[in-house]
Amino acid sequence: MVKQIQKALHLYADGIFGIITEEAVKAFQREHGLTADGIVGPATLAKLIPVRFKKSKRIIREIIVHCTATPEGRDYTVEQIRRDHKAQGWSDIGYHYVIYRDGSIHEGRDVDKIGAHCAAGGHNTYSIGVSYVGGVTNTPGVPYSKQKSKDTRTDAQKAALLSLLMDLKKIYPQAIIVGHHDYEAKRDCPCFDAKREYSKI
């Protein structure tokens, strides 16, 4: 992500968010009427990198938000998810995008391919699946099967998820944003009301 930001600012892309990058961000923010705080939040990112993601060849009507249902505070990578999903007999990771605890956004299954994240009602066919890492408590001494559902999003994940959804809505303006539980009521995923939280996008 830092390298993408540096390239957009015409800086040497070393992936290190240092003083030079921060000052370049502030200058960009001043030029575009944004708060010059040097922080690349959703508003700055939207102007800095208008479209960062590939558009699917499929017709996309829904963007479905998920959680990985993994313990709070524990990292979980795309490769780990891919391995687990393939062990269930799937061809690939089920989600198209995964947001790590540090707020970094990672691509999963190619958006041109139908996902495997919401089996109910054939929603996979015309949707994009987005998941954040987490969604389950991490209480010591309690077996994993007994842990409770919880919105474990870090501040970085919340900012990244908002930014990603804003970008996806630009690419698919007719798509609605919903949570997994809106289609599969027995599931708590993504452990917060995504439909309500992102209704203004």
VENCOR-V399008 format. One record per residue. SS is DSSP state (@ for helix, = for strand, . for the rest). OMEGA is omega in whole degrees, 0 to 359 (* if undefined). D_CENTER is the distance of its C-alpha to the mean C-alpha in Angstrom with 2 decimals. Layout:
# VENCOR-V399008
ss: {SS | SS}
omega: {OMEGA | OMEGA}
d_center: {D_CENTER | D_CENTER}
This chain:
# VENCOR-V399008
ss: {. | @ | @ | @ | @ | @ | @ | @ | . | . | . | . | . | . | . | . | . | . | @ | @ | @ | @ | @ | @ | @ | @ | @ | @ | @ | @ | @ | . | . | . | . | . | . | . | . | . | . | @ | @ | @ | @ | @ | @ | @ | . | . | . | . | . | . | . | . | . | . | . | . | . | = | = | = | = | = | = | . | . | = | = | . | . | . | . | . | . | @ | @ | @ | @ | @ | @ | @ | @ | @ | @ | . | . | . | . | . | . | . | . | . | = | = | = | . | . | . | . | . | = | = | = | . | . | . | . | . | . | . | . | . | . | . | . | @ | @ | @ | @ | @ | @ | @ | = | = | = | = | = | = | . | . | = | = | . | . | . | . | . | . | . | @ | @ | @ | . | . | = | . | . | . | . | . | @ | @ | @ | @ | @ | @ | @ | @ | @ | @ | @ | @ | @ | @ | @ | @ | @ | . | . | . | . | = | = | = | = | @ | @ | @ | . | . | . | . | . | . | . | . | . | . | . | @ | @ | @ | @ | . | . | . | .}
omega: {180 | 179 | 178 | 179 | 181 | 178 | 179 | 179 | 180 | 177 | 173 | 186 | 178 | 178 | 180 | 181 | 181 | 184 | 181 | 179 | 180 | 180 | 177 | 177 | 179 | 179 | 178 | 180 | 179 | 181 | 184 | 175 | 179 | 176 | 184 | 181 | 179 | 180 | 180 | 177 | 182 | 182 | 179 | 182 | 181 | 179 | 183 | 180 | 186 | 179 | 184 | 190 | 180 | 175 | 180 | 174 | 178 | 172 | 183 | 180 | 184 | 170 | 187 | 183 | 182 | 164 | 181 | 182 | 176 | 187 | 177 | 177 | 182 | 179 | 182 | 188 | 176 | 181 | 177 | 179 | 179 | 180 | 181 | 180 | 178 | 177 | 177 | 178 | 179 | 182 | 184 | 173 | 184 | 183 | 176 | 179 | 178 | 179 | 180 | 182 | 180 | 178 | 179 | 183 | 183 | 178 | 177 | 177 | 178 | 184 | 177 | 181 | 178 | 181 | 177 | 186 | 179 | 186 | 185 | 171 | 178 | 184 | 180 | 187 | 186 | 181 | 171 | 180 | 180 | 181 | 171 | 180 | 181 | 176 | 181 | 178 | 180 | 183 | 180 | 177 | 181 | 180 | 181 | 183 | 181 | 178 | 184 | 176 | 182 | 173 | 185 | 183 | 173 | 177 | 180 | 178 | 179 | 180 | 181 | 180 | 177 | 180 | 180 | 181 | 176 | 178 | 182 | 178 | 175 | 181 | 182 | 186 | 181 | 183 | 176 | 179 | 181 | 174 | 179 | 183 | 178 | 179 | 178 | 189 | 181 | 181 | 176 | 183 | 10 | 176 | 170 | 184 | 183 | 181 | 180 | 185 | 184 | 183 | 182 | 181 | *}
d_center: {12.83 | 16.22 | 18.09 | 16.43 | 17.36 | 20.81 | 21.43 | 20.71 | 23.19 | 25.63 | 25.76 | 26.31 | 22.93 | 23.50 | 20.05 | 21.76 | 20.96 | 24.64 | 27.15 | 27.50 | 23.81 | 23.76 | 26.94 | 25.70 | 22.64 | 25.19 | 27.44 | 24.77 | 23.89 | 27.62 | 28.14 | 25.54 | 26.60 | 23.70 | 24.27 | 25.26 | 23.72 | 22.27 | 18.77 | 16.04 | 14.26 | 12.57 | 16.12 | 17.23 | 14.30 | 14.81 | 18.45 | 18.22 | 15.98 | 16.24 | 14.66 | 12.71 | 11.71 | 14.26 | 15.55 | 16.30 | 20.00 | 19.48 | 19.89 | 16.61 | 17.39 | 14.41 | 10.65 | 10.39 | 8.08 | 8.98 | 9.64 | 11.31 | 14.49 | 15.34 | 17.45 | 16.52 | 16.86 | 16.65 | 14.55 | 13.52 | 12.83 | 11.95 | 15.74 | 16.49 | 14.40 | 16.02 | 19.35 | 19.10 | 18.16 | 20.93 | 23.26 | 22.91 | 24.19 | 21.10 | 21.19 | 17.79 | 14.45 | 13.59 | 9.86 | 9.06 | 5.66 | 5.12 | 4.28 | 8.00 | 10.30 | 11.28 | 8.16 | 8.18 | 5.73 | 7.68 | 9.07 | 10.55 | 13.11 | 14.44 | 13.53 | 17.30 | 17.62 | 17.40 | 14.82 | 16.04 | 13.88 | 16.10 | 19.74 | 21.34 | 23.05 | 21.83 | 18.46 | 16.97 | 19.30 | 17.86 | 14.19 | 10.74 | 8.95 | 5.27 | 5.64 | 5.76 | 9.04 | 11.94 | 13.46 | 17.09 | 19.82 | 21.51 | 25.10 | 27.69 | 30.25 | 28.38 | 27.68 | 24.11 | 25.20 | 26.31 | 23.29 | 21.91 | 18.63 | 17.07 | 14.18 | 13.68 | 10.74 | 12.08 | 12.66 | 10.59 | 7.46 | 8.64 | 9.28 | 6.18 | 4.36 | 7.79 | 8.15 | 5.68 | 7.32 | 10.49 | 10.49 | 10.07 | 12.77 | 14.93 | 14.87 | 15.39 | 17.24 | 18.82 | 15.80 | 15.37 | 12.33 | 13.22 | 12.56 | 13.79 | 16.84 | 17.89 | 19.05 | 19.96 | 21.71 | 22.68 | 19.15 | 17.65 | 14.05 | 11.69 | 14.52 | 14.29 | 15.18 | 12.11 | 14.73 | 16.74 | 14.31 | 12.90 | 16.32 | 17.25 | 14.70}
